[in-house]
Every structure is written in C-alpha cells, then in structure tokens.
Amino acid sequence: MTTTHEPGSTGAGGTAKQTAGAAGDAAKQTAADAADQAKAVAATAKDELQRFSGQAKDELAWRGKEQSDRLAGGLQSFAGQLTALADGRNAEAGNLPHYVGDLEGKVRQFGQRLEQGGPQGLLDDVAGFARRKPGLFLVGALGAGFAIGRLVRSGAAERSDPEYQPDEAAGATSSPQGATPAFGSDRPTGSERP
C-alpha cells in the first residue's frame, strides 16, 4: 500500500520542516536583535564611561588647582613672615619667632647630645627613633636619599661640563690631565722599610 500525496498538501513531515524553519528564522532574528541590543548597551556604556572619565579629570584638575593655590598662598604668607622676622618685626612674623625659638632649643639639645655621646650616641638616637617611628624614619631616609642623589647628579653634571674648571684652592691637583695617582702612592711599600 502506497500513500499518495496530493499536490498542495504536505504531510506531517512537511509541517515539521516548516515549523522548524520558522523556529530557526525566529531564533536568528532573536539573536540578531540581542546582538543589536548588546551593541547599543556597549555604546551607551562607552559614552557614559567617557563622560564620567571627563568629569573625573575635570574634578581632579579643579582640586589640584585649588590645592596648588592654597599652597602658593601659604608659601607667600610664610615668606612674608620670614621677611618680617629678618627685619626685626616680630609682631608681623606670626608664630615664626616661637618656632625659631623651638628650633634653636632642638639644635642646642642636638649639639649637647653629640658632645656628650659622640658619634655612637648619635647612632643610638637614630636607631631608637627608627624603632619608635619606623614609617617616619623610612620617609626621612627616602627624602635624604633623594636629596643626596640630586646633589651627586648635579655635581656629576657640572664636572661633565666642558667649561668646568676645578678650583685649585678646593683641592685640585696639578697632575697631568688623564693621569691618576696610584692607590697608596704616598705610602712606602713593604720593601722600603728602614
């Protein structure tokens, strides 16, 4: 027994194919819509991020300008107080005479401590300070290292200047250019003993 299909009628297989095709088309359309929406969300997020970044940059620039203006004003005020103190106008110098008095006392204590304890006492004081306040000690050491490094660099740059002429009074020797005295040349060797 054979089944015959009439033209125009599809069987159960044809209906399933049509349904599957329609479902596939719908899935493709949904995927395309989701991709478009994802692109739109990404573009909106990018725009918002750029806007936020611009606002943050403007805010930081404004805060930086505000802080630098405040610092400049404080430095100008301090310079005015220093001038007043140097000119003997203590009333206009603000608290600066008090601070100078404190500094004088600290320098005097430091001198007395160095005189009494010598270099070892000074090293003991530094070690004690490092134990009590390690963070402050490290910041101070970092600052001192930076300052010394800058001084060494500026000295090296000055010596590398072709117009640099060492001052003979500052300890320059009259040895020929390029000649360096041998290490220990001013000391007698072991074979020259009397």
SVG drawing of the C-alpha trace seen along z (x, -y; Angstrom):
<svg xmlns="http://www.w3.org/2000/svg" viewBox="-4 -95 121 97">
<polyline fill="none" stroke="black" stroke-width="0.4" points="0.0,0.0 1.4,-3.2 0.4,-6.6 0.0,-9.2 0.4,-12.9 -1.9,-15.3 -0.4,-18.4 -0.8,-21.3 -1.0,-19.1 2.0,-18.5 2.2,-15.7 3.3,-15.6 7.0,-15.8 6.4,-18.9 4.6,-20.6 7.5,-19.8 10.0,-21.2 8.0,-24.4 7.8,-24.7 11.5,-24.0 12.3,-26.6 10.1,-29.2 11.6,-28.5 15.1,-28.8 14.2,-32.1 12.8,-33.3 15.9,-32.2 18.1,-34.0 16.0,-37.2 16.2,-37.0 20.0,-36.5 20.3,-39.5 18.1,-41.6 20.1,-40.6 23.4,-41.4 22.0,-44.8 20.9,-45.5 24.2,-44.4 26.0,-46.8 23.7,-49.6 24.3,-48.8 28.1,-48.7 27.9,-52.0 25.9,-53.6 28.3,-52.2 31.3,-53.6 29.7,-57.0 28.9,-57.0 32.4,-55.9 33.9,-58.7 31.6,-61.2 32.5,-60.0 36.2,-60.0 36.0,-63.5 34.1,-64.7 36.7,-62.9 39.5,-64.5 37.9,-68.0 37.3,-67.4 40.9,-66.4 42.2,-69.3 40.0,-71.7 41.0,-70.1 44.7,-70.2 44.4,-73.9 42.7,-74.6 45.4,-72.8 48.2,-74.5 46.6,-77.9 46.3,-77.2 49.9,-76.0 51.1,-79.1 49.2,-81.4 50.7,-79.6 54.2,-79.9 53.7,-83.6 52.5,-84.1 55.5,-82.2 57.9,-84.3 56.3,-87.4 56.7,-86.2 60.4,-85.3 60.9,-88.8 59.3,-90.4 61.4,-88.2 64.6,-89.2 63.6,-92.8 63.0,-92.6 59.2,-93.0 58.3,-90.1 54.7,-91.3 54.2,-90.7 56.1,-87.4 53.2,-85.5 54.2,-82.3 57.6,-82.2 59.6,-83.6 58.2,-80.9 59.1,-78.2 62.6,-79.6 63.0,-79.5 61.9,-75.9 64.3,-75.1 67.1,-76.8 66.4,-74.7 66.4,-71.5 69.7,-72.4 71.2,-73.2 70.0,-69.8 71.4,-68.0 74.8,-69.7 74.9,-68.8 73.9,-65.2 76.6,-65.0 79.1,-66.5 78.2,-64.1 77.6,-60.8 79.8,-61.3 79.0,-59.6 77.9,-56.4 75.3,-58.3 74.0,-59.9 73.7,-56.4 71.9,-55.1 69.4,-58.0 68.8,-57.3 68.3,-53.6 65.9,-54.4 63.9,-56.8 63.7,-54.1 62.3,-51.7 59.7,-54.1 58.6,-55.6 59.6,-53.3 57.3,-54.9 58.6,-58.4 62.2,-57.1 61.7,-55.4 60.2,-58.6 63.0,-60.7 65.6,-58.2 63.9,-58.3 63.9,-62.1 67.5,-62.2 68.5,-59.7 66.7,-61.6 68.4,-64.9 71.8,-63.3 71.2,-61.7 70.2,-65.0 73.3,-66.7 75.5,-63.9 73.8,-64.2 74.2,-67.9 77.9,-67.6 78.4,-65.0 76.7,-67.1 78.8,-70.1 82.0,-68.1 81.0,-66.7 80.5,-70.3 83.4,-71.0 83.8,-74.5 84.1,-73.2 87.5,-74.2 88.1,-72.8 89.3,-75.4 92.9,-74.7 92.2,-76.0 89.4,-73.4 91.9,-70.6 92.6,-70.1 96.0,-68.6 98.4,-69.6 98.8,-66.1 98.8,-65.8 95.4,-65.5 94.2,-61.9 96.8,-60.7 95.6,-59.4 97.9,-58.8 98.3,-55.2 96.4,-54.0 98.6,-54.4 101.4,-56.0 102.2,-58.3 102.8,-55.4 106.0,-53.4 105.9,-49.8 106.9,-46.9 110.4,-46.7 111.2,-50.3 111.3,-49.8 114.3,-51.3"/>
</svg>
